[in-house]
Amino acid sequence: MNCQSCGYQIADTAAFCANCGAQKPTNPSAQASQYPPDPYSQTPYQQQQGNPPQGYPAPQPPFQQNPYPPPIPQSSYPMKPPAQQQSTAVRILVVIAAILSMLMLLLRIFRIFR
């Protein structure tokens, strides 16, 4: 059970709150009456559909947002073609040339090839 004054949890057998010293109510239903009824069991408020009071503007319909953005218009100028990939043979030749040039450099460093 919680204290009605400070909200501190007190034992069911206690006569006073250990936190603030307030006397525990003698009627256990008194504490239950301080809480509002279950909000989920209540029906939601239905707004009346009538003319607004004098001096107030007419209600507007709720805003309906489109979940998808508008399509992007395509440009009229021609698109640049995508860059072409090098063929596999050209790549292999470049790798072989790089390996041979590194091998020649290493041989010159160690003075095997003059």
N, CA, C and O atoms as CSV, one atom per row, in Angstrom:
chain,resi,resn,atom,element,x,y,z
A,1,MET,N,N,0.847,-1.164,0.000
A,1,MET,CA,C,0.000,0.000,0.000
A,1,MET,C,C,0.896,1.232,0.000
A,1,MET,O,O,1.981,1.207,0.581
A,2,ASN,N,N,0.451,2.320,-0.651
A,2,ASN,CA,C,1.213,3.563,-0.708
A,2,ASN,C,C,0.567,4.611,0.196
A,2,ASN,O,O,-0.648,4.625,0.392
A,3,CYS,N,N,1.406,5.480,0.737
A,3,CYS,CA,C,0.934,6.567,1.586
A,3,CYS,C,C,0.150,7.566,0.741
A,3,CYS,O,O,0.566,7.891,-0.371
A,4,GLN,N,N,-0.978,8.057,1.254
A,4,GLN,CA,C,-1.789,9.029,0.530
A,4,GLN,C,C,-1.141,10.409,0.508
A,4,GLN,O,O,-1.440,11.219,-0.369
A,5,SER,N,N,-0.258,10.683,1.462
A,5,SER,CA,C,0.362,12.007,1.539
A,5,SER,C,C,1.600,12.121,0.660
A,5,SER,O,O,1.751,13.088,-0.087
A,6,CYS,N,N,2.494,11.124,0.751
A,6,CYS,CA,C,3.771,11.253,0.040
A,6,CYS,C,C,3.986,10.180,-1.022
A,6,CYS,O,O,4.915,10.299,-1.821
A,7,GLY,N,N,3.165,9.143,-1.059
A,7,GLY,CA,C,3.312,8.097,-2.057
A,7,GLY,C,C,4.311,7.027,-1.685
A,7,GLY,O,O,4.554,6.115,-2.475
A,8,TYR,N,N,4.902,7.112,-0.493
A,8,TYR,CA,C,5.887,6.130,-0.041
A,8,TYR,C,C,5.193,4.796,0.227
A,8,TYR,O,O,4.077,4.763,0.745
A,9,GLN,N,N,5.858,3.702,-0.127
A,9,GLN,CA,C,5.255,2.381,0.092
A,9,GLN,C,C,5.354,2.024,1.578
A,9,GLN,O,O,6.433,2.037,2.170
A,10,ILE,N,N,4.193,1.704,2.162
A,10,ILE,CA,C,4.157,1.318,3.566
A,10,ILE,C,C,3.582,-0.087,3.681
A,10,ILE,O,O,2.823,-0.540,2.825
A,11,ALA,N,N,3.959,-0.760,4.753
A,11,ALA,CA,C,3.488,-2.124,4.987
A,11,ALA,C,C,1.995,-2.102,5.299
A,11,ALA,O,O,1.472,-1.106,5.798
A,12,ASP,N,N,1.320,-3.198,5.005
A,12,ASP,CA,C,-0.114,-3.286,5.279
A,12,ASP,C,C,-0.405,-3.270,6.779
A,12,ASP,O,O,-1.485,-2.865,7.209
A,13,THR,N,N,0.563,-3.710,7.560
A,13,THR,CA,C,0.356,-3.777,9.004
A,13,THR,C,C,0.727,-2.485,9.715
A,13,THR,O,O,0.438,-2.338,10.903
A,14,ALA,N,N,1.364,-1.542,9.017
A,14,ALA,CA,C,1.797,-0.285,9.645
A,14,ALA,C,C,0.611,0.638,9.839
A,14,ALA,O,O,-0.323,0.647,9.037
A,15,ALA,N,N,0.657,1.438,10.943
A,15,ALA,CA,C,-0.406,2.392,11.225
A,15,ALA,C,C,-0.046,3.785,10.734
A,15,ALA,O,O,-0.926,4.617,10.512
A,16,PHE,N,N,1.291,4.049,10.560
A,16,PHE,CA,C,1.766,5.351,10.122
A,16,PHE,C,C,2.797,5.169,9.017
A,16,PHE,O,O,3.428,4.117,8.917
A,17,CYS,N,N,2.967,6.195,8.187
A,17,CYS,CA,C,3.970,6.191,7.116
A,17,CYS,C,C,5.343,6.403,7.734
A,17,CYS,O,O,5.525,7.309,8.547
A,18,ALA,N,N,6.309,5.575,7.354
A,18,ALA,CA,C,7.663,5.710,7.888
A,18,ALA,C,C,8.389,6.908,7.281
A,18,ALA,O,O,9.387,7.362,7.839
A,19,ASN,N,N,7.918,7.423,6.169
A,19,ASN,CA,C,8.579,8.530,5.497
A,19,ASN,C,C,8.089,9.888,6.007
A,19,ASN,O,O,8.899,10.739,6.374
A,20,CYS,N,N,6.746,10.097,6.031
A,20,CYS,CA,C,6.226,11.410,6.408
A,20,CYS,C,C,5.466,11.400,7.736
A,20,CYS,O,O,5.185,12.466,8.284
A,21,GLY,N,N,5.125,10.215,8.266
A,21,GLY,CA,C,4.437,10.127,9.543
A,21,GLY,C,C,2.933,10.259,9.451
A,21,GLY,O,O,2.261,10.323,10.481
A,22,ALA,N,N,2.384,10.302,8.247
A,22,ALA,CA,C,0.937,10.426,8.100
A,22,ALA,C,C,0.261,9.135,8.526
A,22,ALA,O,O,0.814,8.048,8.358
A,23,GLN,N,N,-0.933,9.261,9.077
A,23,GLN,CA,C,-1.669,8.086,9.544
A,23,GLN,C,C,-2.254,7.342,8.346
A,23,GLN,O,O,-2.778,7.935,7.403
A,24,LYS,N,N,-2.143,6.049,8.423
A,24,LYS,CA,C,-2.673,5.199,7.366
A,24,LYS,C,C,-4.198,5.207,7.463
A,24,LYS,O,O,-4.734,5.125,8.568
A,25,PRO,N,N,-4.913,5.304,6.337
A,25,PRO,CA,C,-6.379,5.317,6.415
A,25,PRO,C,C,-6.891,3.977,6.940
A,25,PRO,O,O,-6.336,2.920,6.639
A,26,THR,N,N,-7.942,4.043,7.716
A,26,THR,CA,C,-8.502,2.819,8.291
A,26,THR,C,C,-9.342,2.065,7.280
A,26,THR,O,O,-9.502,0.851,7.403
A,27,ASN,N,N,-9.880,2.746,6.293
A,27,ASN,CA,C,-10.717,2.126,5.282
A,27,ASN,C,C,-9.862,1.849,4.038
A,27,ASN,O,O,-9.415,2.805,3.404
A,28,PRO,N,N,-9.613,0.582,3.658
A,28,PRO,CA,C,-8.765,0.312,2.499
A,28,PRO,C,C,-9.389,0.776,1.187
A,28,PRO,O,O,-8.670,0.981,0.209
A,29,SER,N,N,-10.698,0.945,1.144
A,29,SER,CA,C,-11.321,1.401,-0.099
A,29,SER,C,C,-11.091,2.894,-0.319
A,29,SER,O,O,-11.308,3.397,-1.421
A,30,ALA,N,N,-10.649,3.614,0.733
A,30,ALA,CA,C,-10.391,5.046,0.593
A,30,ALA,C,C,-9.233,5.293,-0.354
A,30,ALA,O,O,-9.253,6.255,-1.122
A,31,GLN,N,N,-8.226,4.437,-0.308
A,31,GLN,CA,C,-7.091,4.626,-1.201
A,31,GLN,C,C,-7.469,4.263,-2.627
A,31,GLN,O,O,-7.004,4.897,-3.574
A,32,ALA,N,N,-8.299,3.256,-2.786
A,32,ALA,CA,C,-8.696,2.857,-4.130
A,32,ALA,C,C,-9.535,3.936,-4.796
A,32,ALA,O,O,-9.543,4.040,-6.023
A,33,SER,N,N,-10.235,4.734,-4.015
A,33,SER,CA,C,-11.084,5.762,-4.605
A,33,SER,C,C,-10.292,6.965,-5.108
A,33,SER,O,O,-10.836,7.782,-5.852
A,34,GLN,N,N,-9.002,7.098,-4.717
A,34,GLN,CA,C,-8.233,8.253,-5.153
A,34,GLN,C,C,-7.739,8.106,-6.587
A,34,GLN,O,O,-7.348,9.096,-7.206
A,35,TYR,N,N,-7.748,6.897,-7.122
A,35,TYR,CA,C,-7.277,6.676,-8.479
A,35,TYR,C,C,-8.430,6.833,-9.455
A,35,TYR,O,O,-9.556,6.451,-9.138
A,36,PRO,N,N,-8.173,7.391,-10.646
A,36,PRO,CA,C,-9.247,7.544,-11.629
A,36,PRO,C,C,-9.639,6.175,-12.187
A,36,PRO,O,O,-8.874,5.218,-12.067
A,37,PRO,N,N,-10.794,6.076,-12.780
A,37,PRO,CA,C,-11.203,4.796,-13.357
A,37,PRO,C,C,-10.281,4.414,-14.515
A,37,PRO,O,O,-9.546,5.246,-15.047
A,38,ASP,N,N,-10.338,3.169,-14.881
A,38,ASP,CA,C,-9.484,2.644,-15.951
A,38,ASP,C,C,-9.768,3.394,-17.252
A,38,ASP,O,O,-10.903,3.381,-17.731
A,39,PRO,N,N,-8.742,4.059,-17.842
A,39,PRO,CA,C,-9.001,4.852,-19.052
A,39,PRO,C,C,-9.323,3.989,-20.263
A,39,PRO,O,O,-9.931,4.474,-21.217
A,40,TYR,N,N,-8.930,2.728,-20.245
A,40,TYR,CA,C,-9.161,1.873,-21.406
A,40,TYR,C,C,-10.603,1.374,-21.459
A,40,TYR,O,O,-11.070,0.970,-22.524
A,41,SER,N,N,-11.306,1.395,-20.351
A,41,SER,CA,C,-12.677,0.934,-20.345
A,41,SER,C,C,-13.645,2.049,-20.740
A,41,SER,O,O,-14.824,1.789,-20.975
A,42,GLN,N,N,-13.157,3.286,-20.814
A,42,GLN,CA,C,-14.011,4.404,-21.167
A,42,GLN,C,C,-14.126,4.517,-22.684
A,42,GLN,O,O,-13.215,4.127,-23.414
A,43,THR,N,N,-15.235,5.046,-23.147
A,43,THR,CA,C,-15.403,5.273,-24.574
A,43,THR,C,C,-14.743,6.593,-24.935
A,43,THR,O,O,-14.787,7.531,-24.139
A,44,PRO,N,N,-14.128,6.696,-26.119
A,44,PRO,CA,C,-13.472,7.949,-26.503
A,44,PRO,C,C,-14.492,9.055,-26.739
A,44,PRO,O,O,-15.656,8.796,-27.045
A,45,TYR,N,N,-14.037,10.272,-26.593
A,45,TYR,CA,C,-14.893,11.447,-26.758
A,45,TYR,C,C,-15.248,11.602,-28.226
A,45,TYR,O,O,-14.365,11.579,-29.083
A,46,GLN,N,N,-16.499,11.755,-28.519
A,46,GLN,CA,C,-16.970,11.972,-29.883
A,46,GLN,C,C,-17.333,13.448,-30.024
A,46,GLN,O,O,-18.228,13.948,-29.343
A,47,GLN,N,N,-16.632,14.129,-30.912
A,47,GLN,CA,C,-16.893,15.545,-31.113
A,47,GLN,C,C,-18.187,15.703,-31.908
A,47,GLN,O,O,-18.433,14.972,-32.867
A,48,GLN,N,N,-18.989,16.643,-31.506
A,48,GLN,CA,C,-20.270,16.859,-32.174
A,48,GLN,C,C,-20.040,17.520,-33.520
A,48,GLN,O,O,-19.233,18.440,-33.649
A,49,GLN,N,N,-20.761,17.036,-34.516
A,49,GLN,CA,C,-20.650,17.585,-35.862
A,49,GLN,C,C,-21.789,18.579,-36.081
A,49,GLN,O,O,-22.847,18.202,-36.585
A,50,GLY,N,N,-21.597,19.780,-35.728
A,50,GLY,CA,C,-22.619,20.804,-35.897
A,50,GLY,C,C,-21.979,22.097,-36.317
A,50,GLY,O,O,-20.798,22.138,-36.662
A,51,ASN,N,N,-22.740,23.126,-36.289
A,51,ASN,CA,C,-22.205,24.447,-36.610
A,51,ASN,C,C,-21.355,24.931,-35.440
A,51,ASN,O,O,-21.713,24.722,-34.281
A,52,PRO,N,N,-20.226,25.578,-35.744
A,52,PRO,CA,C,-19.386,26.092,-34.657
A,52,PRO,C,C,-20.086,27.257,-33.967
A,52,PRO,O,O,-20.972,27.880,-34.552
A,53,PRO,N,N,-19.694,27.559,-32.725
A,53,PRO,CA,C,-20.284,28.707,-32.032
A,53,PRO,C,C,-20.026,29.993,-32.806
A,53,PRO,O,O,-19.090,30.078,-33.601
A,54,GLN,N,N,-20.844,30.963,-32.569
A,54,GLN,CA,C,-20.730,32.222,-33.294
A,54,GLN,C,C,-19.390,32.877,-32.968
A,54,GLN,O,O,-18.989,32.947,-31.806
A,55,GLY,N,N,-18.712,33.348,-33.992
A,55,GLY,CA,C,-17.422,33.999,-33.823
A,55,GLY,C,C,-16.244,33.055,-34.035
A,55,GLY,O,O,-15.101,33.510,-34.056
A,56,TYR,N,N,-16.484,31.759,-34.193
A,56,TYR,CA,C,-15.410,30.791,-34.420
A,56,TYR,C,C,-15.442,30.336,-35.873
A,56,TYR,O,O,-16.521,30.219,-36.455
A,57,PRO,N,N,-14.277,30.078,-36.472
A,57,PRO,CA,C,-14.272,29.619,-37.866
A,57,PRO,C,C,-14.781,28.180,-37.960
A,57,PRO,O,O,-14.760,27.434,-36.981
A,58,ALA,N,N,-15.232,27.813,-39.137
A,58,ALA,CA,C,-15.714,26.450,-39.364
A,58,ALA,C,C,-14.535,25.483,-39.262
A,58,ALA,O,O,-13.430,25.828,-39.680
A,59,PRO,N,N,-14.740,24.290,-38.721
A,59,PRO,CA,C,-13.633,23.339,-38.610
A,59,PRO,C,C,-13.188,22.871,-39.987
A,59,PRO,O,O,-13.993,22.713,-40.905
A,60,GLN,N,N,-11.889,22.655,-40.102
A,60,GLN,CA,C,-11.318,22.184,-41.359
A,60,GLN,C,C,-11.202,20.672,-41.317
A,60,GLN,O,O,-11.063,20.095,-40.238
A,61,PRO,N,N,-11.256,20.017,-42.472
A,61,PRO,CA,C,-11.073,18.556,-42.491
A,61,PRO,C,C,-9.643,18.210,-42.073
A,61,PRO,O,O,-8.738,19.025,-42.252
A,62,PRO,N,N,-9.428,17.023,-41.524
A,62,PRO,CA,C,-8.070,16.654,-41.101
A,62,PRO,C,C,-7.127,16.591,-42.303
A,62,PRO,O,O,-7.532,16.252,-43.415
A,63,PHE,N,N,-5.882,16.921,-42.056
A,63,PHE,CA,C,-4.860,16.920,-43.099
A,63,PHE,C,C,-4.498,15.490,-43.462
A,63,PHE,O,O,-4.169,14.685,-42.591
A,64,GLN,N,N,-4.558,15.182,-44.736
A,64,GLN,CA,C,-4.189,13.850,-45.226
A,64,GLN,C,C,-2.849,13.962,-45.926
A,64,GLN,O,O,-2.747,14.569,-46.992
A,65,GLN,N,N,-1.822,13.377,-45.327
A,65,GLN,CA,C,-0.493,13.449,-45.899
A,65,GLN,C,C,-0.254,12.244,-46.790
A,65,GLN,O,O,-0.605,11.119,-46.435
A,66,ASN,N,N,0.342,12.484,-47.945
A,66,ASN,CA,C,0.676,11.409,-48.867
A,66,ASN,C,C,1.885,10.659,-48.308
A,66,ASN,O,O,2.900,11.291,-48.014
A,67,PRO,N,N,1.816,9.335,-48.150
A,67,PRO,CA,C,2.951,8.611,-47.566
A,67,PRO,C,C,4.153,8.524,-48.490
A,67,PRO,O,O,5.252,8.206,-48.036
A,68,TYR,N,N,3.968,8.802,-49.790
A,68,TYR,CA,C,5.071,8.716,-50.738
A,68,TYR,C,C,5.372,10.103,-51.297
A,68,TYR,O,O,4.449,10.872,-51.566
A,69,PRO,N,N,6.647,10.431,-51.477
A,69,PRO,CA,C,6.970,11.737,-52.048
A,69,PRO,C,C,6.583,11.765,-53.525
A,69,PRO,O,O,6.462,10.709,-54.146
A,70,PRO,N,N,6.389,12.943,-54.095
A,70,PRO,CA,C,6.039,13.016,-55.515
A,70,PRO,C,C,7.205,12.529,-56.361
A,70,PRO,O,O,8.360,12.652,-55.951
A,71,PRO,N,N,6.923,11.982,-57.525
A,71,PRO,CA,C,8.011,11.478,-58.375
A,71,PRO,C,C,8.896,12.622,-58.849
A,71,PRO,O,O,8.428,13.740,-59.065
A,72,ILE,N,N,10.166,12.329,-59.004
A,72,ILE,CA,C,11.137,13.322,-59.461
A,72,ILE,C,C,11.032,13.406,-60.976
A,72,ILE,O,O,11.140,12.381,-61.650
A,73,PRO,N,N,10.825,14.595,-61.530
A,73,PRO,CA,C,10.712,14.702,-62.991
A,73,PRO,C,C,12.064,14.409,-63.644
A,73,PRO,O,O,13.119,14.789,-63.136
A,74,GLN,N,N,11.997,13.728,-64.771
A,74,GLN,CA,C,13.208,13.388,-65.511
A,74,GLN,C,C,13.676,14.608,-66.293
A,74,GLN,O,O,12.864,15.369,-66.820
A,75,SER,N,N,14.983,14.787,-66.363
A,75,SER,CA,C,15.531,15.939,-67.076
A,75,SER,C,C,15.451,15.695,-68.579
A,75,SER,O,O,15.401,14.551,-69.029
A,76,SER,N,N,15.440,16.777,-69.347
A,76,SER,CA,C,15.317,16.656,-70.791
A,76,SER,C,C,16.661,16.457,-71.476
A,76,SER,O,O,16.685,16.004,-72.620
A,77,TYR,N,N,17.780,16.772,-70.832
A,77,TYR,CA,C,19.081,16.587,-71.465
A,77,TYR,C,C,19.493,15.117,-71.369
A,77,TYR,O,O,19.096,14.420,-70.435
A,78,PRO,N,N,20.294,14.643,-72.341
A,78,PRO,CA,C,20.665,13.222,-72.342
A,78,PRO,C,C,21.627,12.908,-71.200
A,78,PRO,O,O,22.478,13.719,-70.835
A,79,MET,N,N,21.470,11.740,-70.664
A,79,MET,CA,C,22.346,11.300,-69.582
A,79,MET,C,C,23.680,10.835,-70.155
A,79,MET,O,O,23.741,10.302,-71.263
A,80,LYS,N,N,24.742,11.042,-69.387
A,80,LYS,CA,C,26.068,10.586,-69.793
A,80,LYS,C,C,26.109,9.069,-69.618
A,80,LYS,O,O,25.677,8.568,-68.581
A,81,PRO,N,N,26.614,8.328,-70.600
A,81,PRO,CA,C,26.660,6.875,-70.442
A,81,PRO,C,C,27.604,6.501,-69.304
A,81,PRO,O,O,28.575,7.214,-69.053
A,82,PRO,N,N,27.340,5.411,-68.623
A,82,PRO,CA,C,28.216,5.013,-67.525
A,82,PRO,C,C,29.598,4.645,-68.036
A,82,PRO,O,O,29.757,4.206,-69.175
A,83,ALA,N,N,30.596,4.832,-67.177
A,83,ALA,CA,C,31.977,4.524,-67.543
A,83,ALA,C,C,32.104,3.034,-67.819
A,83,ALA,O,O,31.554,2.203,-67.097
A,84,GLN,N,N,32.840,2.713,-68.880
A,84,GLN,CA,C,32.998,1.312,-69.249
A,84,GLN,C,C,34.087,0.675,-68.393
A,84,GLN,O,O,35.093,1.301,-68.060
A,85,GLN,N,N,33.859,-0.564,-68.055
A,85,GLN,CA,C,34.833,-1.327,-67.277
A,85,GLN,C,C,35.954,-1.794,-68.203
A,85,GLN,O,O,35.731,-2.060,-69.384
A,86,GLN,N,N,37.159,-1.888,-67.650
A,86,GLN,CA,C,38.266,-2.424,-68.431
A,86,GLN,C,C,38.052,-3.918,-68.615
A,86,GLN,O,O,37.499,-4.595,-67.748
A,87,SER,N,N,38.490,-4.406,-69.732
A,87,SER,CA,C,38.346,-5.841,-69.969
A,87,SER,C,C,39.314,-6.600,-69.068
A,87,SER,O,O,40.280,-6.037,-68.553
A,88,THR,N,N,39.038,-7.866,-68.894
A,88,THR,CA,C,39.862,-8.702,-68.020
A,88,THR,C,C,41.273,-8.835,-68.576
A,88,THR,O,O,42.235,-8.868,-67.809
A,89,ALA,N,N,41.412,-8.910,-69.885
A,89,ALA,CA,C,42.742,-9.063,-70.495
A,89,ALA,C,C,43.600,-7.840,-70.214
A,89,ALA,O,O,44.790,-7.979,-69.930
A,90,VAL,N,N,43.028,-6.656,-70.288
A,90,VAL,CA,C,43.792,-5.431,-70.031
A,90,VAL,C,C,44.229,-5.397,-68.567
A,90,VAL,O,O,45.351,-4.992,-68.262
A,91,ARG,N,N,43.376,-5.806,-67.694
A,91,ARG,CA,C,43.745,-5.836,-66.271
A,91,ARG,C,C,44.896,-6.800,-66.020
A,91,ARG,O,O,45.822,-6.486,-65.271
A,92,ILE,N,N,44.839,-7.958,-66.636
A,92,ILE,CA,C,45.909,-8.954,-66.446
A,92,ILE,C,C,47.227,-8.401,-66.974
A,92,ILE,O,O,48.263,-8.566,-66.330
A,93,LEU,N,N,47.205,-7.745,-68.139
A,93,LEU,CA,C,48.442,-7.179,-68.698
A,93,LEU,C,C,49.007,-6.090,-67.783
A,93,LEU,O,O,50.224,-6.002,-67.620
A,94,VAL,N,N,48.169,-5.279,-67.197
A,94,VAL,CA,C,48.641,-4.231,-66.287
A,94,VAL,C,C,49.272,-4.848,-65.050
A,94,VAL,O,O,50.303,-4.367,-64.580
A,95,VAL,N,N,48.677,-5.897,-64.519
A,95,VAL,CA,C,49.236,-6.559,-63.327
A,95,VAL,C,C,50.573,-7.209,-63.660
A,95,VAL,O,O,51.514,-7.118,-62.872
A,96,ILE,N,N,50.671,-7.859,-64.809
A,96,ILE,CA,C,51.940,-8.506,-65.200
A,96,ILE,C,C,53.030,-7.455,-65.403
A,96,ILE,O,O,54.172,-7.662,-64.993
A,97,ALA,N,N,52.686,-6.330,-66.033
A,97,ALA,CA,C,53.681,-5.273,-66.242
A,97,ALA,C,C,54.135,-4.692,-64.902
A,97,ALA,O,O,55.314,-4.377,-64.742
A,98,ALA,N,N,53.238,-4.547,-63.952
A,98,ALA,CA,C,53.620,-4.023,-62.640
A,98,ALA,C,C,54.526,-5.002,-61.912
A,98,ALA,O,O,55.498,-4.592,-61.276
A,99,ILE,N,N,54.220,-6.289,-61.997
A,99,ILE,CA,C,55.059,-7.297,-61.331
A,99,ILE,C,C,56.447,-7.332,-61.958
A,99,ILE,O,O,57.441,-7.395,-61.235
A,100,LEU,N,N,56.541,-7.293,-63.300
A,100,LEU,CA,C,57.851,-7.307,-63.970
A,100,LEU,C,C,58.669,-6.065,-63.623
A,100,LEU,O,O,59.877,-6.165,-63.414
A,101,SER,N,N,58.034,-4.909,-63.560
A,101,SER,CA,C,58.795,-3.699,-63.239
A,101,SER,C,C,59.292,-3.742,-61.792
A,101,SER,O,O,60.391,-3.269,-61.505
A,102,MET,N,N,58.503,-4.299,-60.888
A,102,MET,CA,C,58.969,-4.422,-59.501
A,102,MET,C,C,60.089,-5.449,-59.406
A,102,MET,O,O,61.028,-5.259,-58.632
A,103,LEU,N,N,60.013,-6.521,-60.166
A,103,LEU,CA,C,61.067,-7.530,-60.169
A,103,LEU,C,C,62.365,-6.950,-60.717
A,103,LEU,O,O,63.436,-7.216,-60.171
A,104,MET,N,N,62.287,-6.155,-61.796
A,104,MET,CA,C,63.489,-5.514,-62.353
A,104,MET,C,C,64.099,-4.557,-61.327
A,104,MET,O,O,65.321,-4.488,-61.194
A,105,LEU,N,N,63.263,-3.826,-60.609
A,105,LEU,CA,C,63.754,-2.890,-59.607
A,105,LEU,C,C,64.467,-3.638,-58.485
A,105,LEU,O,O,65.525,-3.205,-58.028
A,106,LEU,N,N,63.897,-4.760,-58.036
A,106,LEU,CA,C,64.536,-5.537,-56.982
A,106,LEU,C,C,65.861,-6.135,-57.447
A,106,LEU,O,O,66.829,-6.158,-56.688
A,107,LEU,N,N,65.911,-6.616,-58.685
A,107,LEU,CA,C,67.158,-7.183,-59.216
A,107,LEU,C,C,68.239,-6.112,-59.335
A,107,LEU,O,O,69.409,-6.401,-59.084
A,108,ARG,N,N,67.884,-4.898,-59.706
A,108,ARG,CA,C,68.874,-3.812,-59.775
A,108,ARG,C,C,69.354,-3.421,-58.388
A,108,ARG,O,O,70.521,-3.078,-58.195
A,109,ILE,N,N,68.445,-3.476,-57.429
A,109,ILE,CA,C,68.839,-3.119,-56.066
A,109,ILE,C,C,69.855,-4.127,-55.549
A,109,ILE,O,O,70.829,-3.738,-54.906
A,110,PHE,N,N,69.652,-5.394,-55.812
A,110,PHE,CA,C,70.574,-6.417,-55.315
A,110,PHE,C,C,71.707,-6.709,-56.300
A,110,PHE,O,O,72.489,-7.631,-56.071
A,111,ARG,N,N,71.811,-5.948,-57.386
A,111,ARG,CA,C,72.885,-5.972,-58.384
A,111,ARG,C,C,73.051,-7.338,-59.042
A,111,ARG,O,O,74.167,-7.726,-59.385
A,112,ILE,N,N,71.985,-8.047,-59.217
A,112,ILE,CA,C,72.048,-9.320,-59.923
A,112,ILE,C,C,71.928,-9.066,-61.418
A,112,ILE,O,O,72.601,-9.712,-62.222
A,113,PHE,N,N,71.089,-8.145,-61.779
A,113,PHE,CA,C,70.873,-7.840,-63.166
A,113,PHE,C,C,71.493,-6.486,-63.464
A,113,PHE,O,O,71.096,-5.474,-62.887
A,114,ARG,N,N,72.502,-6.466,-64.397
A,114,ARG,CA,C,73.175,-5.196,-64.669
A,114,ARG,C,C,72.850,-4.708,-66.018
A,114,ARG,O,O,73.328,-3.649,-66.424
